[in-house]
Amino acid sequence: MKLSLKQKVAFGLGAVGKDMVYALSASYVMFYYQDTLHLSATFVGLILMIARVFDALNDPFMGILVAKTKTRWGRFRPWLFSGTVLNAVVLYALFSAPFDAPAGTLMVYFSVVYILWGVTYTMMDIPYWSMIPAVTDTPKDRENLSVVGRTCAGVGSALIAMFTMLAVGIFGGGNDIIGFRYVALAVAVIFVITEIICCIFMKENDTGKMQVASVREMFKALFGNDQALIVVCTIVLINMSLYLTSNFIIYFFKYDFGGEGWKGSYTLFSTIGGAFQILGMMVLYPILRGRKVPNEKIFLVAIAMAVFGYAVLLALCFTGFTHNLILLAVPGAAVFAANGVLSVLTTVFLSGSVDYGELRTGRREESVIFSMQTFVVKAASGVAVFLTGIGLDLIGLVGNTDEEATIVQQSASTLTGLRLLMTILPIIGLFVAVMVFKKKFKLTDAYSEEIHRQLRG
């Protein structure tokens, strides 16, 4: 089934909305509850990790529910719509905490609402990505749709990175608590609108190959597809590195870069980074593919770019250029562009693992395998935010809100620790990702084409 332009646009808009929601939660929940509402960073990080791992463990069961669903609207769209509406409501509640409540009450509120947010996000995220193999059966179209989805997801994430703190300041009038509440409301509305458009125009091509799996078969599919597991491990490591960066960078700009205009500097840095992330997906990756560079080689090039960017950023921090936004933006652009390319590649590789699994077992496990993507992304972000919380407390960072007269001055050792945490930890994660990939990955372009010929021949 050939994909239409209308379908690609609708799928892309859905990615923009849903990743705006995810980016707002992944990048700003720690800052909101720790720096603005003054909960312990370690406590916030621990709850975030527990909630995300708990939610991730439920993801395969969501895959089963999707597989068992059969309605006049298809398998995926009913879940996509209902999950979106519920998640939008919970997102607003997440950033509308009772700030004047006792600390114990606030802790309970945060724990319950965040778990609900994760569960409702899963309801729409798994069916969204599961639609890729369901709407087209050719590797080229799947790759194109993966690129569209990941590119537009990058746009959604970039929009949050670019404008969140600026919008918080504008909507809140200097009160970040109020500002975050209105930003969450705006994002929730955009989210619902984009997913409705996606539901209207995306048509499923249900060939009957998507069989209903039992719990035992589900776990067999999860752990019996060695290439899906390799891709999953790679996604974990890459996303953990990315989330560590996004969680630490806002503290870097507030307390290290500093100054009254830190929000504007942070916004400009994030805007540049977001633009290069989009360019990585929309320009760099297509150029490399147009030159017939295999996906497996593009992966290694992107990893090298990201490591180079982190290394240069660290060097600038320790050579007196911490306050030079122009110089800091150069390695930042390299890291963001690399992440853009990697986000496309991991989805392409995971789509390929569906064919690989069908060739080996005779079953197409779209929902189960794509539930793994959501599973590991949540697990990775949970570990990353937990490490962020522990790291902030270990280096002794003292948070405050903009309602205070001045931003708390941090010690030299605290700033040194912050610089190391936001660069060295991601580098380690990326190095491990390369080691796993080079040792175990075998879904090269040539092998993927051979699998397709065997399945369709």
C-alpha positions in Angstrom: 0.0 0.0 0.0 1.6 3.3 -1.1 1.6 6.1 1.4 -0.1 9.3 0.5 1.3 12.8 1.3 -1.8 13.4 3.5 -0.9 10.3 5.6 2.7 11.4 6.0 1.7 14.8 7.1 -0.9 13.5 9.6 1.6 11.0 11.0 4.2 13.7 11.3 1.8 16.1 13.2 1.0 13.3 15.6 4.7 12.9 16.3 5.1 16.7 16.9 2.3 16.7 19.5 3.2 13.6 21.4 6.9 14.4 21.6 6.1 17.9 22.9 4.3 16.2 25.7 7.1 13.7 26.4 9.9 16.4 26.1 8.1 18.6 28.6 7.9 15.8 31.1 11.3 14.3 30.5 13.2 17.6 30.6 11.3 19.8 33.1 9.6 17.6 35.8 12.9 17.4 37.8 13.5 21.1 37.5 9.8 21.9 38.3 9.6 19.8 41.5 13.2 20.2 42.7 14.1 23.8 41.8 10.7 25.4 41.8 8.8 23.4 44.5 11.9 22.5 46.6 11.5 18.7 46.8 14.7 16.7 47.3 16.4 16.0 44.0 17.2 12.4 45.0 13.5 11.8 46.0 12.2 13.3 42.7 14.7 11.2 40.8 13.9 8.0 42.7 10.1 8.5 42.1 10.7 9.2 38.4 12.8 6.1 38.0 10.4 3.8 39.9 7.4 5.2 38.1 9.0 4.9 34.6 10.3 1.4 35.2 6.9 0.4 36.6 5.2 1.8 33.6 7.7 0.3 31.3 6.9 -3.2 32.7 3.3 -2.6 31.7 4.2 -1.7 28.1 4.3 -5.3 26.7 0.8 -5.8 28.1 -0.3 -2.7 26.3 1.1 -4.3 23.1 -1.1 -7.4 23.8 -4.2 -5.2 24.3 -3.5 -3.4 21.0 -3.1 -6.8 19.2 -6.4 -8.0 20.6 -8.3 -4.9 19.6 -10.5 -5.1 16.5 -13.0 -2.3 15.8 -14.4 -0.5 12.8 -11.7 2.2 13.4 -8.9 -0.4 13.4 -6.6 -1.7 16.1 -4.6 1.4 16.8 -6.7 4.6 16.5 -9.1 3.9 19.4 -6.2 3.6 21.8 -4.4 6.5 20.2 -7.3 8.8 20.7 -8.4 7.7 24.2 -4.8 7.7 25.5 -4.2 11.2 24.1 -7.2 12.7 25.9 -6.4 11.1 29.2 -2.7 11.9 29.0 -3.4 15.6 28.2 -5.5 15.9 31.3 -2.9 14.3 33.5 -0.1 16.4 32.0 -1.9 19.5 33.1 -2.3 18.0 36.6 1.4 17.1 36.7 2.4 20.8 36.3 -0.4 22.1 38.5 0.8 20.7 41.8 -0.6 22.2 45.1 2.6 24.2 45.8 1.4 25.4 49.2 0.7 21.9 50.5 2.9 20.3 53.1 6.0 18.5 51.7 4.5 15.0 52.5 1.3 15.8 50.6 3.2 17.2 47.7 5.4 14.0 47.6 2.3 11.8 47.4 0.6 14.0 44.8 3.7 13.9 42.6 4.1 10.1 42.9 0.5 9.3 42.0 0.1 11.8 39.2 3.4 10.9 37.5 2.5 7.2 37.5 -0.8 8.1 35.9 1.0 10.2 33.3 3.2 7.3 32.3 0.4 4.8 32.0 -1.8 7.1 29.9 1.1 8.0 27.7 1.8 4.4 27.0 -1.9 4.0 25.9 -1.2 6.2 22.9 2.5 5.8 22.2 2.6 2.1 21.5 -0.3 2.2 18.9 1.3 5.2 17.3 4.6 3.6 16.5 2.9 0.2 15.8 1.2 1.8 12.8 4.4 1.9 10.8 4.5 -1.7 9.8 0.7 -1.9 9.7 0.1 0.9 7.1 2.8 -0.3 4.6 4.7 -3.5 3.9 7.7 -2.2 2.0 11.0 -1.4 3.7 11.4 1.9 1.7 8.0 3.2 2.8 8.6 2.1 6.4 11.9 3.9 6.4 10.3 7.0 4.9 7.5 7.0 7.5 10.1 6.3 10.3 12.0 9.3 9.1 8.9 11.5 9.0 7.8 10.3 12.5 11.3 10.8 14.0 11.9 14.1 12.2 8.6 15.5 13.4 9.2 14.1 16.9 12.4 16.0 16.9 10.5 19.1 15.9 8.2 18.6 18.9 11.1 18.1 21.3 13.0 21.0 19.8 10.0 23.3 20.2 9.8 22.4 23.9 13.6 23.0 24.3 13.4 26.3 22.5 10.4 28.0 24.1 9.5 26.4 27.4 11.5 28.6 29.8 10.8 31.7 27.7 7.0 30.8 27.8 7.2 30.1 31.5 8.5 33.6 32.1 5.9 35.2 29.9 2.9 33.2 31.1 4.0 33.4 34.7 4.9 37.0 34.9 7.9 36.1 37.0 6.2 33.3 38.9 7.5 30.0 37.5 4.8 28.0 39.3 2.1 29.7 37.4 4.1 29.8 34.2 4.6 26.0 34.1 0.9 25.5 34.6 -0.1 27.5 31.6 2.7 26.0 29.4 1.4 22.5 30.3 -2.1 23.6 29.4 -1.0 25.0 26.0 1.0 21.8 25.2 -1.9 19.6 26.2 -4.3 21.4 23.8 -1.8 21.1 20.9 -1.3 17.5 21.7 -5.0 16.6 21.5 -5.4 18.5 18.2 -2.5 16.9 16.5 -3.5 13.4 17.5 -7.0 13.9 16.3 -5.7 14.8 12.9 -3.5 11.7 12.9 -6.4 9.5 13.8 -8.6 10.9 11.0 -6.1 10.5 8.2 -4.0 7.4 9.1 -5.5 4.3 7.5 -4.5 0.9 8.6 -3.7 -1.9 6.2 -4.6 -4.9 8.3 -3.6 -7.9 6.4 -4.4 -10.3 9.2 -0.7 -11.1 9.9 -0.8 -9.4 13.3 -1.7 -12.3 15.5 -2.8 -12.1 19.1 0.0 -13.1 21.5 -0.4 -14.8 24.8 1.6 -13.5 27.7 4.1 -16.3 27.3 4.4 -15.7 23.5 4.8 -12.0 24.2 7.9 -12.5 26.4 9.2 -15.0 23.9 8.9 -12.4 21.2 10.6 -9.8 23.4 13.6 -12.0 24.2 13.7 -14.3 21.2 14.5 -11.6 18.6 18.2 -11.0 19.1 18.3 -8.0 16.7 15.4 -6.3 18.4 17.1 -6.7 21.7 20.4 -5.2 20.3 18.5 -2.2 18.9 16.7 -1.9 22.2 20.0 -1.9 24.2 21.3 0.7 21.8 18.2 2.9 22.3 18.6 2.7 26.0 22.2 3.9 26.0 21.6 6.7 23.5 18.5 8.0 25.1 20.0 7.8 28.6 22.9 10.0 27.4 20.4 12.4 25.8 18.2 12.7 28.9 21.2 13.2 31.1 22.2 16.2 29.0 18.7 17.6 28.8 18.3 17.3 32.6 21.6 18.9 33.5 21.9 21.6 30.9 19.2 23.8 32.5 21.0 23.8 35.8 24.3 24.6 33.9 22.7 27.7 32.4 21.0 28.9 35.6 23.9 28.4 38.0 27.1 28.2 35.9 26.5 30.3 32.9 24.3 32.5 35.1 23.3 36.1 34.9 19.9 37.8 34.9 19.3 36.8 31.3 20.1 33.1 31.8 16.6 32.1 30.5 17.2 34.0 27.3 20.7 32.4 26.8 19.3 28.9 27.6 16.5 29.5 25.1 18.9 30.6 22.4 21.2 27.7 23.0 18.3 25.3 22.9 16.9 26.9 19.8 20.2 26.4 18.0 20.5 22.9 19.2 16.9 22.1 18.2 17.4 23.5 14.8 20.5 21.4 14.3 18.6 18.3 15.6 16.0 18.9 12.9 18.7 19.5 10.3 20.3 16.2 11.3 17.1 14.4 10.6 15.9 16.3 7.6 19.2 17.2 5.9 22.2 15.3 7.1 20.6 11.9 7.2 18.9 12.2 3.8 22.2 13.5 2.3 24.2 10.5 3.6 21.5 8.1 2.4 21.5 9.8 -1.0 25.2 9.1 -1.2 24.4 5.4 -0.6 26.1 5.4 2.8 24.8 2.3 4.7 22.7 3.0 7.8 25.1 1.0 10.0 28.0 3.4 9.0 25.8 6.5 9.5 25.2 5.3 13.0 28.9 5.2 13.8 29.5 8.7 12.2 26.7 10.1 14.4 28.1 8.6 17.6 31.5 10.1 16.7 29.9 13.5 16.2 28.2 13.4 19.6 31.3 12.3 21.5 33.3 15.1 19.8 30.7 17.6 20.8 30.7 16.6 24.4 34.5 16.6 24.5 34.7 20.1 23.1 32.0 21.4 25.5 33.9 20.0 28.4 37.1 21.6 27.2 35.4 25.0 26.9 34.1 24.8 30.4 37.5 24.3 31.8 39.4 26.8 29.7 37.4 29.9 30.8 34.7 30.0 28.1 31.8 29.0 30.3 30.0 32.3 29.6 30.7 32.5 25.8 27.3 31.4 24.3 28.6 31.4 20.7 31.4 29.0 21.4 29.2 26.8 23.6 26.7 26.6 20.8 29.2 25.0 18.4 29.7 21.6 20.3 26.0 21.8 21.2 25.0 21.9 17.6 27.2 18.8 16.9 25.6 16.9 19.8 22.0 17.8 18.7 22.6 17.0 15.0 24.0 13.6 16.0 21.0 12.9 18.2 18.7 13.8 15.3 20.3 11.3 13.0 20.4 8.6 15.7 16.7 9.0 16.5 15.8 8.2 12.9 18.2 5.3 12.7 17.0 3.5 15.8 13.5 3.6 14.6 14.5 2.3 11.2 16.5 -0.5 12.8 13.6 -1.5 15.0 11.2 -1.6 12.0 13.7 -3.9 10.3 13.7 -6.2 13.3 10.0 -6.8 12.7 10.8 -8.4 9.3 13.7 -10.3 10.9 11.4 -11.7 13.5 8.8 -12.7 10.9 11.5 -14.5 8.9 12.6 -16.5 11.9 9.3 -17.3 13.5 6.6 -16.7 10.9 4.9 -14.1 13.1 4.7 -10.3 12.8 4.9 -8.8 16.3 4.6 -5.1 15.5 2.9 -4.0 18.8 5.0 -6.3 21.0 8.3 -5.2 19.4 7.4 -1.6 19.2 6.3 -1.7 22.8 9.9 -2.5 23.6 10.9 0.9 22.2 8.5 2.7 24.6 9.6 0.3 27.4 13.3 1.0 27.0 13.0 4.8 26.4 11.1 5.1 29.7 13.6 2.9 31.5 16.4 4.9 30.1 14.9 8.2 31.0 14.0 6.8 34.4 17.6 5.8 35.1 18.9 9.1 33.7 16.7 11.3 35.9 17.5 9.2 38.9 21.2 9.7 38.2 20.5 13.4 37.7 18.8 13.6 41.2 21.6 11.7 42.9 24.2 13.8 41.0 22.6 17.1 42.0 22.6 16.2 45.7 26.1 14.7 45.6 27.6 17.9 44.1 25.7 19.9 46.7 23.6 22.0 44.3 21.2 24.3 46.2 18.1 25.2 44.2 15.9 28.2 44.4 13.1 29.9 42.4 13.2 33.1 40.5 10.9 34.7 43.1 14.0 35.1 45.3 16.1 38.2 45.1 19.1 36.5 43.6 20.0 33.1 42.2 21.9 31.0 44.8 25.6 31.1 44.1 27.1 27.6 43.9 30.5 26.5 45.1 33.4 25.9 42.7 33.3 22.2 43.4 29.6 22.1 42.7 30.0 23.8 39.3 32.9 21.5 38.4 30.8 18.4 39.3 27.9 19.8 37.2 30.2 20.2 34.1 31.6 16.7 34.5 28.1 15.1 35.0 26.6 16.7 31.9 29.5 15.6 29.6 31.4 12.6 30.9 28.3 10.5 31.7 26.8 10.8 28.2 30.2 10.0 26.6 30.4 6.8 28.6 26.9 5.8 27.5 27.7 6.4 23.9 30.9 4.4 24.0 29.1 1.4 25.4 26.4 1.8 22.7 29.1 1.6 20.0 30.6 -1.5 21.6 27.2 -3.3 21.8 26.3 -2.3 18.2 29.6 -3.3 16.6 29.7 -6.6 18.3 26.1 -7.9 17.9 24.2 -5.9 15.2 23.8 -7.6 11.9 20.7 -6.0 10.2 22.8 -4.2 7.6 21.2 -2.6 4.6 22.1 -5.6 2.4 20.8 -8.2 4.9 17.6 -6.2 5.4 16.9 -6.3 1.6 17.6 -10.0 1.5 15.1 -10.6 4.3 12.5 -8.6 2.5 13.0 -10.6 -0.7 12.6 -13.8 1.1 9.4 -12.7 2.8 7.8 -11.2 -0.3 9.3 -13.7 -2.8 
